[in-house]
C-alpha cells in the first residue's frame, strides 16, 4: 500500500490527498506535524527519509516521491483514469498553467516557512503577515479569474469533471478563507470551488476529515 507522509492543513498535502482519492488509490496516511515549534519534518526519522524536510511525500514500491505536483503527475501516469490532465495537448497545457499559477506562484510565497521567517527575521506582525498572504492570493486569483472569464462557463475549471486545476484550486481557496481574503472579485473561482468541495474525493481529502486534524 502507498504511504503518504501528510499534514492535515498543508495545502500541498491536501492537493495530493485529493488526487489519491480521485484515482481511488488506497494509501496509509502518516501524519508529520510541520507546525512551527513542533517541526517533525526537520527531525529524525523523517529528515533522513526526505532531506527536503517538507510534506507531502509518497512512499511507493519503487521508492519515495517528493513534491506534490510530481506525485500528482506520477498518479496520473500510474492510474490513467480518471485523468487529471487532459490528453489534448492544448487543453492539457491550459490545465497545467492554471494549476502551476497556484502551486508555483501563489503557494511558495505563502508557505509556513516563509511566514515564519517574516515574523522571526523581519519582525512582521500578524497583521502584516495577513496582508502579505492576501496580496499574493489576490494577485494570482486576479489572473486566473480573468482567464476564466474568457472561457464558457463549466461545472469545473476545465469541463464537467475535476482536473489538476481543481485539485490545486480547492486547497488554495481554503487558505484564502482562512486568511479572510475577500473572494467576491472571483465568482468563477468561487463557483468551481463550491462544486468541487461537494465531490466525494474532495470531501474525503478535506483537512477537517483527516485523523490528525485539530478540532476547534
Secondary structure, 3 states (H helix, E strand, C coil): CEEEEECCCCHHHHHHHHHHHHHCCCEEEEECCCCCCCCHHHCCCHHHHCCCCCCCEEECCCCEEECHHHHHHHHHHHCCCCCCCCCCHHHHHHHHHHHHHHHHHHHHHHCHHHHHHHHHHHCCCHHHHHHHHHHHHHHHHHHHHHHHHCCCCCCECCECCCCHHHHHHHHHHHHHHHCCCCCCCCHHHHHHHHHHCCCHHHHHHCHHHCCCCCCC
